[in-house]
C-alpha cells in the first residue's frame, strides 16, 4: 500500500471499493499483505465453551 495511507485496519468494503476504482491494485494489495508479520504464534486459541477471563 502507498506510504501516505495511515496504518490502520481497513474494512473489506473499503478495500473492495479501492480495487474497483483503481486506487489500489491487486498486485499492490498482495505485496502489502506479504510484508505483514506472521503473528500466528502469538495468538491465544480459545475453544468454544471455554471460560474467557475478564469477559
Secondary structure, 3 states (H helix, E strand, C coil): CCCCCCCCCCCHHHHHHHHHHCCCCHHHHHHHHHHCCCCHHHCCCCCCCCCCCCC
